[in-house]
Amino acid sequence: MPPETDKVRVWLVERGYNNRDLIILQYATPDGDRVYRRELAPQVLDTATVTAAKDVSSGDLETVDDADVQKRYAAEAGRMAGKHDPDDVI
């Protein structure tokens, strides 16, 4: 089992769709520097729980290179953290 210190809390900052009809959820670190991306089939959304935050492995995070996107993600992560508990269903 990996150590708990490997976990990073990320907040839901964006939800969208792609051309394959998958739902794209993006969770970012509070500073907006890193992002966790999850793709779900619409049928899975009925059984999957989308929460305000997730604790994910640091190895599952990608770097956000665009400074404007980092700022937007940081602002949205802060808004989500201020309005919701991590386990709130969104």
ABEGO torsion letter per residue (X at the ends): XBBAAABBBBBBABBBBBAAGBBBBBBBBAAGABBBBBBBBAAAAAABBBBABBBBBAAABBBBABAAAAAAAAAAAAAAAAABBAABBX
